[in-house]
Amino acid sequence: MTQSPSVDLNVIKRGTIKDLSNMNLSGMDLSGAHLAEVNLSGANLSGANLSGANLQGSQLRANLRGADLSGANLQRADLRNADLRGAILINAEVQEASFIGAFLTGATCGNIDLSGIDFRGADLRGVNLSQGILCQADLRNTNLSGADLSQADLEEANLSGAILRGTNLERANLLCAIVEQTVFLGVILEGACLEGTALGSDQLNT
């Protein structure tokens, strides 16, 4: 990985440098930065402050472990296979972003609209999605073990092949959700709406 940049941090924040791939930006204050369409693939952004940053359309297949992305604009961002473990995504805008294969273990995603987002194969263990909006989200083959989905809106979400072990779905909306070959083990379903969800008795082991 490239060493920390010698260029002025303010130059980076203005987005005038469009290729920051493999750069070491760990722990840096990039709050409010204008990084739309910037290539950050392979960059080390662990622990970085990206709150309120404009990352629209950026390449973020990067190390974002523990990064603060609260209020950031991640619309159309490429976060495939990104390391977002422990990241803060509260109030982030993620429309049309891709989280395929991303690692979001322990991430906090409060007050965020994840409708239609592609999470296929993502690691969502222990993620806090309480009251999250995941209508029509693609959650195929994800690992949601220990995740907090209490009061989450999962209407028409595709959970085929997903693993829900010890997942909290209390008062969640699973109206017409797709649960083919979904593993439910020790889940909390108290008060959950399962109308239109073909959940077989052989799948459920609470």
N, C-alpha and C positions, 0 to 999 in steps of 0.2 A: 504493500500500500504506500502511496505517496505521502511524504511528510506534510505537516501542517503548512498551509499556504503562506508564502512570504508577502503576497499582495495584501493591500489594506483591506481589513474586514468590511469597511463601508463600501468598497468597490464590489465585493461579493454580494453584499446585501442589496445593492442596486440592481443586480442581475445582469450586469454588463458582460460577465464571463459566463458563457453558455455551456462550457464543458468543465465540470468539477468532478468527473468520474474518478473513482479510487482515491479521492482526496481525504485527508484526515481532518475532519471538522468536529471531532468529538468534544462535547462540553462547551461548544461555542455559543455565544448569544446571537442567534439569527432571528430574533423575534421581529416580526413585521417585515422580513426580507422579501424582496421581489424576485422570486426564483421560478417564475412561470416558464415552462418549456426548457428548463435547465437540465442537463444530463448529470445526475448524481449517482449513476449506477456504480456499485462497488464502494461508494464513499462510506467513511466511518462517521456517522452522525449520532453515535451513542451518547445519551445524556445531553444532547444539544437542546437549546431553547429555540423552538420553531413556532412558538405561539403567535397566532395572527399572521403567519407567513403566507405569501401567495405562491403555492406550488402547483398551480393548475397546469396539467399536461406534462408535468416533469417526469423524468425517469428516476424512480426512487427504489430500485431494486438494491437496497442498501441496508447497512446496519443502523437501525433506528431504535436500538434497545434503550428503553428508559427515556426516550426523547419526549419533550413536551410539544405536542402538536395541537394543543387546545386552540380552537378558533381558527385553525389553519384552513386554507382553501386547497383541497386535494382533488378537486374535480378533474376527471379524466387522467389522474396520475397513475403511473404504472408501478404498483407495489407488489408485483408478483414475486413470491419467495422472499419478501423483505422480512427482516428481523425486527418485529415490533413488540417484543416481549417487554411487558411493564410500561409500555408507552401510554401517554395520556392523549386521548382523542376527543375530549369533551368539546362539544359545540363545533367540531370540525365539519366541513362541507366535503362530501365524498361522492357526489353524483358521478356515475359512469367511471369511477375508479375501479381498478382491478386488484383484488387481494388473493388471487389464485395462489395456493401453496404458501401463503404468508404465515409467519409465526406470531401469534397475538396472545400467547400465554400471559395471563395476568394483566392484560391491557384494560384500561378504563375508557369506556365508550359512551358515557352518559350524554343524554340530550343530543342524539345524533340520528339522522335519517339514513338508514341503510337499505332502503327499499330497492329491490332489484340488483343489489350489489353481488358480484361474483366472488364467492369465498371457496370455491371448489378445492377440496384437499387441504384447506387451511387448518392450522393447529390453534384452536380456540379454547383450550383447556383453561378453566379458571377465569375466563374473561368476564368482565362486569358489563352485561348488556341489559340490566334491569330497566324496564320501561322503554327499551329500544324499539325502533320501528324497522322491522325486517320483512315487510310485506313483499312477497314474490322474490325474496333473496334466494340465491343459489347456494345452498349449504350442503351440496352433495359431498359425501365422503369426508366431511369435516369431523374433528374431534372436539366435542363440546362437553367433555367430562368435567364436572365441577363448576361449570359456567353458571352464572346467575342470569337467568332469562325470566325472572319473575315480572309479571305484568307486561312482558314484551309482546309486540304485535307481529305474529308470524303467519298472518293470513296468506294462504297460497304459497308459502315458502316451500322450497324443495329440500327435504331433509333425507333424501334417499341415501342409504349407506352410511349415514352419520352415526357417530357413537355418542350416546347421551348417558353417561354413567355418573350418578349422583348429581345430575343437573337439576337446577331449581326452575321449574316451570309453573310455579304457583301463580294462578290467575292470569296465565299467559293466553293469548288468543292464537289457537292453532286451527282456525276455521279453514277447512279445505286444504290443509297442508299435505304435502306428499311425503309419505313415510315408508316407502318400499325398502325392505331390508334394513330399516333403521333399528339400531340397538337401544332399547330403553332398559336401563338397569339401575334400580334404586333412585328413580327420578321422583321429584315432588310435583304432583299434578293437581293438588288441591285447588279447586275453583277454576281450573283451566277449561277453556272452551275447545272441545274436540269435535264439534259438529262438522260433518262432511269429511272427517279424517278417518281413513280406513286403518285404524290401529287394531291389529289382531291380538288376541289373548296370548298367542305364542311369542309375541314381541315384548310384551309388558311384564316386567318383574320388579315390582316396587317393594 
